[in-house]
Amino acid sequence: MSNFASSFVNFEIPNWFDTNLLTGMLRGIEKEGLRVKPDGYLAQTPHPSKLGSKLTHPFITTDYSESLLELITEPKTSPKETLNMLRQLHVLVYQGIPEGELMWPLSMPCMLSANDEDIPLANYGSSNTGKLKTLYRSGLGIRYGRRMQAIAGLHYNLSFGDGLFAAWQSQVTSAQSQTLTEFKNEKYLGLIRNFKRLTSLVLYLLGASPSVCPCFIAGREHDLERLNDATYYKPAATSLRMGKLGYTNSVQEQLDIRYNYLPEYVDGLRRAIQTPHESFAKLGLDDADGNPIQINNHILQIENEYYSPIRPKQIAMSGETPTEALERRGIAYVEFRAIDLDPYSDVGIRLSSACFLEVMALYCLLSDSPNLLPDEEEALAINLERVVNEGRREGLHILDSGKEKLLESWMLEHLERMQPLAALLDAHYGGNDYRAAVALMQGKAGHPESTISAQVNSDSKRLGSLWQLGFTLAEQHRDSLLQQTLSPNTQAKYEVLAEKSLLQQADIEKAETEDFMEFLQQYR
């Protein structure tokens, strides 16, 4: 246990570091959101063609379900630009979806049918690539249930410029023999390990799923209490989405995928993709009519099935798997995945949350980051479970260096150490958004009633149910987004993009000659 928490204790900004090294920092957002009908039930309409092809459109697609939109921004040079593009995509969605439909603002779905089959799988058309994407989703549905797949979240993607890594490498004697890519891989993995050590902090500060609608837990074992007739909750929960009721998976808990060296991470993922699993084998590969229902019966069908609060990423070329891309070109950016939708923001995340995540990422990058081994992973899993279920309980303790520590003082210590980094980011970008974000989070750390999760519970109580809160906010967001107009140039750009994506899908389908079953056989 000697490795525990030796990462942050003596944190100081390195003397070689200056604000110019923040040049080249890029961030992007992937945001999911369910389309719902005017009565609040899941929309059954197909993805609107006005929004383009979900197979080929770079910014507007779907995630698990035909009704689960995914909006993706380009990498941008500031958080404000990123949120601005995300808002444009939301405006386009409201211009394109059937009248009366809404984008659900909560991570946890409401008003789902009791029948899993009423959650439609995303349909990517008749090409083999498109059919494989739908088959993957079919496999997820039979493995974990479609309700779990209807949970929405937000991914914050972040990269630092090569100039930072080059300046850093020049200070480290032992790194002189490494290529810049190898050095970057090492430092990004250090960031990832430290983020995992601090995931509980993110769940407390940004968690927004302390409750669920009854439909979500129908037929499932749970220990939730009734908030009222139409809402179940845990009084001090922060992010049920990240706990046992949400995106967790007992099969994957045993995987022991590590983040200490890139080849180790890649091997761990590949092992999971190549290893059959008894319970998935029992489900069968095909249905009674011989139609495939999952890609394979392995622990993971593909890399993306691995649920983790953070991932190393590289942009994959056509025909390349995510691990091949990482192996060939190293880590290009990190994907922060432990983020609930903020229901009070019309785009699912506030500027203060984005700025806080960037300060925290820099803190995780520049702090020491010893290897993360199974005993520490176990302690972190205990912390996560405690904060998910009772993060706002007064006097809650978590494990720190193998000892019990008051959550509040643990959070405040880390936020205090982040302040100088927030000042550096403000010096680079101008203004005081980063310092204001850290100050806001310090306020939340000391006052649980000011967290988003506390607000969700009190508003659900006031309005009568979680569903009523979601519906009220969805209508408010739609009204405010529809009042915003895009410039004629921007509008035209997106319209051309949508048309082009439809033509691209048609071209892919026209060029297809191989039978899908043969294609699948080869893929397997």
PAVO-636320 format. One line per field, with one value per residue (C-alpha): residue number from 1; x, y, z. Coordinates in pm, whole numbers. Layout:
BEGIN
seq = [NUM/...] .
x = [X/...] .
y = [Y/...] .
z = [Z/...] .
This chain:
BEGIN
seq = [1/2/3/4/5/6/7/8/9/10/11/12/13/14/15/16/17/18/19/20/21/22/23/24/25/26/27/28/29/30/31/32/33/34/35/36/37/38/39/40/41/42/43/44/45/46/47/48/49/50/51/52/53/54/55/56/57/58/59/60/61/62/63/64/65/66/67/68/69/70/71/72/73/74/75/76/77/78/79/80/81/82/83/84/85/86/87/88/89/90/91/92/93/94/95/96/97/98/99/100/101/102/103/104/105/106/107/108/109/110/111/112/113/114/115/116/117/118/119/120/121/122/123/124/125/126/127/128/129/130/131/132/133/134/135/136/137/138/139/140/141/142/143/144/145/146/147/148/149/150/151/152/153/154/155/156/157/158/159/160/161/162/163/164/165/166/167/168/169/170/171/172/173/174/175/176/177/178/179/180/181/182/183/184/185/186/187/188/189/190/191/192/193/194/195/196/197/198/199/200/201/202/203/204/205/206/207/208/209/210/211/212/213/214/215/216/217/218/219/220/221/222/223/224/225/226/227/228/229/230/231/232/233/234/235/236/237/238/239/240/241/242/243/244/245/246/247/248/249/250/251/252/253/254/255/256/257/258/259/260/261/262/263/264/265/266/267/268/269/270/271/272/273/274/275/276/277/278/279/280/281/282/283/284/285/286/287/288/289/290/291/292/293/294/295/296/297/298/299/300/301/302/303/304/305/306/307/308/309/310/311/312/313/314/315/316/317/318/319/320/321/322/323/324/325/326/327/328/329/330/331/332/333/334/335/336/337/338/339/340/341/342/343/344/345/346/347/348/349/350/351/352/353/354/355/356/357/358/359/360/361/362/363/364/365/366/367/368/369/370/371/372/373/374/375/376/377/378/379/380/381/382/383/384/385/386/387/388/389/390/391/392/393/394/395/396/397/398/399/400/401/402/403/404/405/406/407/408/409/410/411/412/413/414/415/416/417/418/419/420/421/422/423/424/425/426/427/428/429/430/431/432/433/434/435/436/437/438/439/440/441/442/443/444/445/446/447/448/449/450/451/452/453/454/455/456/457/458/459/460/461/462/463/464/465/466/467/468/469/470/471/472/473/474/475/476/477/478/479/480/481/482/483/484/485/486/487/488/489/490/491/492/493/494/495/496/497/498/499/500/501/502/503/504/505/506/507/508/509/510/511/512/513/514/515/516/517/518/519/520/521/522/523/524] .
x = [0/303/211/-117/-170/198/94/-29/109/408/254/429/417/748/994/1028/653/516/185/316/327/-54/-61/-182/-420/-738/-1072/-1384/-1713/-1926/-2274/-2553/-2922/-3243/-3514/-3849/-4208/-4426/-4567/-4214/-4192/-3897/-3933/-3990/-3928/-3617/-3319/-3435/-3283/-3262/-2977/-2786/-2652/-2565/-2313/-2105/-2195/-1891/-2086/-2441/-2494/-2657/-2516/-2689/-3045/-3207/-3348/-3015/-2853/-2480/-2343/-1969/-1775/-1452/-1140/-1135/-878/-1093/-1379/-1607/-1560/-1633/-1957/-2050/-2025/-2214/-2493/-2502/-2549/-2837/-3003/-2970/-3124/-3429/-3461/-3447/-3647/-4027/-4228/-4303/-4006/-3762/-3404/-3409/-3174/-3104/-2853/-3106/-3397/-3761/-4089/-3932/-4163/-4154/-4056/-3687/-3769/-3941/-3597/-3503/-3145/-2963/-2992/-2693/-2824/-2751/-2369/-2169/-2008/-2352/-2494/-2196/-2258/-2621/-2519/-2277/-2570/-2785/-2511/-2500/-2878/-2884/-2583/-2684/-3039/-3141/-3249/-2893/-2784/-3037/-2837/-2679/-2354/-2096/-1732/-1479/-1180/-856/-506/-199/33/358/548/459/583/900/988/918/1120/1420/1421/1417/1755/1610/1368/1635/1645/1265/1085/844/552/682/725/374/227/398/273/-83/-104/17/-268/-514/-396/-428/-771/-879/-748/-968/-1280/-1471/-1408/-1566/-1869/-1930/-1889/-2053/-2272/-2634/-2807/-2908/-3248/-3432/-3783/-3958/-3947/-3568/-3559/-3871/-3787/-3439/-3305/-3219/-3190/-3330/-3586/-3897/-3861/-4229/-4468/-4286/-3919/-3671/-3347/-3073/-3093/-2718/-2634/-2441/-2420/-2617/-2522/-2166/-2264/-2406/-2739/-2572/-2275/-2097/-2044/-1942/-1781/-1548/-1456/-1238/-1047/-749/-680/-392/-277/91/239/68/153/13/-314/-343/-270/-530/-799/-708/-713/-1070/-1175/-1026/-1149/-1490/-1718/-1946/-2255/-2228/-2172/-2501/-2684/-2576/-2438/-2756/-3129/-3361/-3380/-3002/-2973/-2671/-2752/-2399/-2064/-1901/-1937/-1619/-1580/-1582/-1728/-1508/-1282/-1556/-1752/-1498/-1648/-1390/-1415/-1130/-966/-651/-747/-598/-799/-847/-803/-1048/-1038/-822/-924/-877/-593/-414/-436/-288/-14/90/67/43/-204/-342/-586/-769/-1142/-1297/-1611/-1733/-1951/-2330/-2539/-2599/-2978/-2969/-2754/-2918/-2618/-2555/-2243/-2165/-1853/-1750/-1757/-1551/-1292/-1273/-1211/-924/-762/-796/-649/-342/-311/-328/-72/190/161/369/179/305/187/-171/-186/-480/-477/-508/-768/-969/-956/-1057/-1355/-1465/-1433/-1631/-1913/-1929/-1942/-2193/-2434/-2379/-2132/-2333/-2369/-2216/-1902/-1852/-1501/-1306/-979/-667/-323/-505/-649/-997/-1017/-1303/-1423/-1470/-1115/-972/-1158/-1064/-695/-691/-890/-652/-355/-532/-569/-225/-295/-628/-437/-195/-481/-648/-320/-301/-664/-745/-1032/-1090/-1309/-1069/-1017/-1392/-1454/-1220/-1368/-1717/-1609/-1454/-1793/-1964/-1707/-1794/-2169/-2327/-2665/-2516/-2422/-2615/-2729/-2880/-3057/-3201/-3349/-3497/-3647/-3788/-3955/-4088/-4223/-4359/-4121/-3787/-3979/-4156/-3821/-3670/-3972/-3986/-3615/-3636/-3910/-3714/-3399/-3589/-3751/-3420/-3237/-3504/-3468/-3104/-3032/-2724/-2557/-2658/-2304/-2306/-2657/-2555/-2234/-2426/-2695/-2429/-2261/-2590/-2657/-2299/-2318/-2633/-2456/-2150/-2368/-2538/-2195/-2074/-2391/-2367/-2005/-2087/-2050/-1972/-2255/-2290/-2261/-1930/-1813/-1907/-1737/-1412/-1455/-1502] .
y = [0/227/372/515/884/970/1141/1477/1538/1751/1908/2217/2372/2268/2558/2491/2537/2864/2974/2967/2588/2587/2691/2398/2272/2144/2022/1869/1736/1432/1473/1217/1292/1098/1227/1206/1258/1543/1299/1227/872/769/887/599/810/739/975/1275/1280/1660/1596/1391/1035/906/671/945/1283/1405/1599/1459/1087/840/632/312/378/537/784/853/1146/1202/1548/1583/1908/1966/2013/2381/2619/2735/2599/2886/2796/2432/2515/2754/2476/2237/2496/2530/2152/2168/2444/2226/1930/2135/2258/1898/1678/1635/1915/1852/1621/1721/1640/1482/1683/1414/1129/879/804/833/698/391/109/-207/-387/-360/-404/-63/97/92/3/263/170/268/147/-150/-135/-403/-138/0/-346/-429/-113/-217/-577/-447/-260/-572/-756/-485/-512/-887/-873/-583/-487/-197/23/54/152/437/619/936/1106/1352/1295/1576/1520/1701/1717/1927/2073/1898/2206/2124/1766/1866/2126/1871/1596/1825/1854/1478/1310/958/1059/1170/827/821/950/1237/997/755/1040/1171/822/797/1139/1091/756/933/1182/892/714/1034/1108/761/853/1166/1029/1052/1428/1460/1251/1465/1799/1719/1417/1486/1148/1092/948/748/704/379/245/228/-14/-218/-586/-510/-558/-226/-56/286/472/649/1026/1028/809/871/887/656/791/773/1084/1160/1004/1195/986/660/650/566/303/-48/66/240/181/-86/-442/-726/-920/-628/-570/-882/-770/-603/-368/-147/202/187/129/157/-199/-333/-142/-254/-618/-608/-482/-733/-1019/-923/-910/-1253/-1434/-1607/-1561/-1836/-1624/-1450/-1786/-1908/-1624/-1769/-1589/-1615/-1619/-1911/-1791/-1781/-1401/-1279/-1118/-1033/-989/-1262/-1425/-1273/-1057/-754/-762/-463/-218/42/-196/-144/96/315/666/778/641/708/782/813/893/565/554/366/-7/44/-60/181/-32/-48/332/368/116/282/652/672/866/1179/1285/1164/1112/1201/987/1010/1315/1322/1555/1880/1913/2285/2364/2379/2189/1951/2119/2464/2666/2639/2256/2256/2492/2285/1965/2136/2259/1910/1753/1979/1894/1521/1563/1759/1561/1252/943/611/290/197/-158/-382/-302/71/8/-180/114/353/130/146/527/551/336/543/875/747/634/878/1143/1424/1253/1460/1302/1063/914/772/579/786/619/317/522/663/1037/1287/1334/1709/1776/1544/1740/2081/1985/1893/2200/2421/2272/2334/2709/2812/2609/2788/3119/3000/2900/3239/3415/3222/3262/3596/3657/3461/3166/2904/3062/3122/2754/2627/2872/2748/2386/2475/2616/2293/2077/2253/2281/1959/2133/2347/2047/1963/1631/1809/2054/1768/1609/1928/2030/1679/1705/2054/1965/1624/1390/1353/1316/1648/1816/1667/1761/2119/2175/2011/2257/2553/2449/2393/2738/2912/2718/2789/3161/3138/3169/3054/3293/3227/3100/2859/2738/2677/2499/2251/2196/2110/1879/1693/1646/1537/1277/1124/1097/941/674/602/565/324/114/114/-2/-294/-634/-872/-1059/-948/-1300/-1351/-1008/-1096/-1435/-1263/-998/-1266] .
z = [0/-3/-343/-216/-279/-299/-624/-504/-155/-249/-558/-690/-1037/-1200/-1242/-1618/-1670/-1807/-1957/-2316/-2287/-2269/-2635/-2842/-2573/-2742/-2609/-2756/-2621/-2705/-2556/-2557/-2508/-2559/-2790/-2613/-2728/-2596/-2334/-2208/-2346/-2562/-2924/-3168/-3480/-3689/-3669/-3879/-4230/-4198/-3950/-4209/-4194/-3850/-4015/-4180/-4023/-3825/-3559/-3528/-3483/-3246/-2966/-2853/-2960/-3264/-3008/-2832/-3009/-2984/-3062/-3121/-3138/-3326/-3111/-3012/-2868/-2572/-2359/-2469/-2837/-2760/-2576/-2856/-3118/-2888/-2863/-3244/-3272/-3023/-3226/-3540/-3356/-3259/-3616/-3739/-3501/-3530/-3372/-3006/-2951/-2678/-2582/-2237/-2009/-1747/-1766/-1632/-1867/-1762/-1900/-2062/-2166/-1953/-2274/-2363/-2733/-2726/-2702/-3072/-3166/-3376/-3744/-3958/-4294/-4519/-4548/-4366/-4146/-4060/-3988/-3765/-3559/-3507/-3424/-3158/-2999/-3018/-2825/-2558/-2522/-2467/-2233/-2008/-2102/-2322/-2032/-1907/-2259/-2261/-1991/-2133/-2038/-2158/-2255/-2224/-2454/-2387/-2533/-2459/-2723/-2821/-2701/-2340/-2370/-2556/-2288/-2016/-2183/-2213/-1829/-1767/-1812/-1818/-2097/-2345/-2512/-2563/-2869/-2803/-2865/-2600/-2354/-2424/-2377/-2038/-1923/-2053/-1871/-1555/-1600/-1642/-1326/-1126/-1269/-1154/-807/-814/-984/-654/-654/-1001/-898/-590/-771/-1108/-1027/-1127/-1105/-740/-837/-1102/-1238/-1133/-1492/-1476/-1183/-1265/-1214/-1078/-728/-566/-229/-328/-119/-240/-278/-377/-577/-904/-797/-625/-481/-224/-3/-21/-362/-627/-945/-955/-1324/-1219/-960/-955/-1103/-1395/-1620/-1423/-1510/-1280/-1569/-1646/-1282/-1300/-1611/-1442/-1735/-1623/-1720/-1625/-1975/-2311/-2430/-2100/-2154/-2517/-2425/-2147/-2383/-2654/-2406/-2311/-2678/-2745/-2431/-2448/-2147/-2026/-1960/-2300/-2473/-2319/-2494/-2830/-3133/-3343/-3281/-3369/-3732/-3769/-3748/-3550/-3212/-3089/-3262/-3050/-2708/-2564/-2251/-2484/-2835/-2930/-2742/-2694/-2472/-2194/-1939/-1771/-1620/-1850/-2165/-2369/-2730/-3076/-3389/-3576/-3955/-4176/-4096/-3787/-3434/-3140/-2997/-3335/-3357/-3006/-3077/-3405/-3318/-2938/-2725/-2891/-2620/-2311/-2281/-1944/-1923/-1562/-1632/-1585/-1798/-1612/-1646/-1565/-1870/-2214/-2357/-2065/-1921/-1781/-1855/-1487/-1506/-1829/-1678/-1359/-1560/-1743/-1420/-1276/-1591/-1568/-1196/-1277/-1559/-1360/-1034/-963/-1070/-934/-1098/-1018/-885/-787/-413/-482/-757/-494/-252/-532/-618/-251/-258/-580/-442/-122/-308/-567/-295/-10/-122/40/379/656/799/505/498/204/188/137/158/298/590/644/573/579/219/265/385/114/-157/-17/0/-369/-476/-279/-468/-800/-745/-881/-1198/-1242/-1218/-1490/-1720/-1664/-1739/-2067/-2179/-2014/-1771/-1453/-1563/-1427/-1085/-1056/-1143/-869/-615/-707/-654/-318/-217/-323/-139/188/122/-7/-47/-327/-548/-865/-715/-412/-642/-852/-539/-397/-735/-791/-450/-525/-870/-770/-955/-1132/-1458/-1404/-1337/-1655/-1864/-1727/-1794/-2141/-2243/-2105/-2292/-2618/-2594/-2527/-2802/-3062/-2993/-3100/-3469/-3652/-3895/-4260/-4328/-4034/-4120/-4482/-4377/-4161/-4427/-4687/-4434/-4370/-4743/-4807/-4526/-4681/-5019/-4851/-4687/-5021/-5189/-4919/-4958/-5338/-5332/-5098/-5263/-4976/-4803/-4438/-4296/-4481/-4365/-4005/-4027/-4127/-3858/-3594] .
